[in-house]
């Protein structure tokens, strides 16, 4: 998970489940249930921030991702292939 402009409290809560090797970047190996609960917690407490979550899965790309809030990237589904787009002007 990558968090932008969120409260230190939210980052602290995530650090109970995941490792934060760099500010706002969280990695770990958790179950799908825990992953979804962490997503709900982050998406519900963003205010002016944003969150991107990427996890490994059994598909062509080997990963899935979702984003919420104010980020400078957009996830685009192109015929089942997830791509990241940088909007013009950023």
C-alpha positions in Angstrom: 0.0 0.0 0.0 1.1 3.5 -0.8 -0.4 6.3 1.2 -0.2 10.0 0.3 -1.1 12.9 2.7 -2.7 10.8 5.5 -2.5 11.2 9.2 0.4 9.7 11.2 -2.3 7.8 13.2 -3.4 5.9 10.1 0.2 5.1 9.2 0.7 3.9 12.7 -2.3 1.6 12.5 -1.1 0.1 9.3 2.4 -0.5 10.8 0.7 -3.1 13.1 0.1 -5.3 10.1 2.7 -4.2 7.5 6.3 -3.0 7.4 6.9 0.6 6.4 10.3 0.6 4.6 9.8 4.1 3.4 7.4 6.8 4.6 3.9 6.0 3.3 4.9 2.7 1.6 3.7 -0.4 3.4 4.5 -4.0 2.4 3.6 -7.4 3.8 2.0 -10.8 3.3 -1.5 -10.8 4.8 -4.7 -12.7 4.0 -7.3 -11.4 1.6 -9.6 -10.6 4.6 -7.0 -8.5 6.3 -6.0 -6.8 3.0 -9.7 -5.8 2.5 -10.1 -4.6 6.1 -7.0 -2.5 5.8 -8.3 -1.1 2.5 -11.6 -0.2 4.2 -9.8 1.5 7.0 -7.6 3.6 4.7 -10.3 4.5 2.2 -12.6 5.6 5.0 -10.1 7.9 6.6 -8.4 9.7 3.6 -9.8 13.3 3.8 -7.4 15.0 1.4 -5.1 12.1 0.9 -4.9 9.0 -1.3 -4.2 5.3 -1.2 -3.0 2.8 -3.7 -3.1 -0.9 -2.9 -1.3 -3.6 -5.0 -1.2 -7.3 -4.3 -0.2 -10.5 -6.0 -2.8 -12.7 -7.5 -3.3 -15.5 -10.0 -3.9 -13.6 -13.3 -2.0 -12.7 -16.5 -0.1 -9.8 -14.8 0.4 -11.6 -11.5 -1.1 -8.6 -9.6 -4.2 -6.5 -8.9 -4.5 -3.0 -7.7 -7.0 -0.3 -6.6 -6.8 3.3 -5.8 -8.9 5.8 -3.8 -8.6 9.5 -3.1 -6.3 12.2 -4.4 -3.4 10.7 -6.3 -1.4 11.9 -9.3 -1.9 8.5 -11.0 -5.0 6.7 -12.4 -5.5 3.0 -12.7 -7.0 2.1 -16.1 -8.4 -1.3 -17.1 -7.5 -1.9 -20.7 -9.2 -5.1 -21.8 -8.4 -6.8 -18.4 -4.8 -5.4 -18.3 -4.4 -2.9 -15.5 -2.3 0.2 -16.5 -1.3 3.3 -14.7 -1.9 6.6 -16.4 -0.4 9.9 -15.5 -2.9 12.6 -16.4 -1.7 15.5 -18.6 -0.4 18.5 -16.8 1.1 16.6 -13.9 
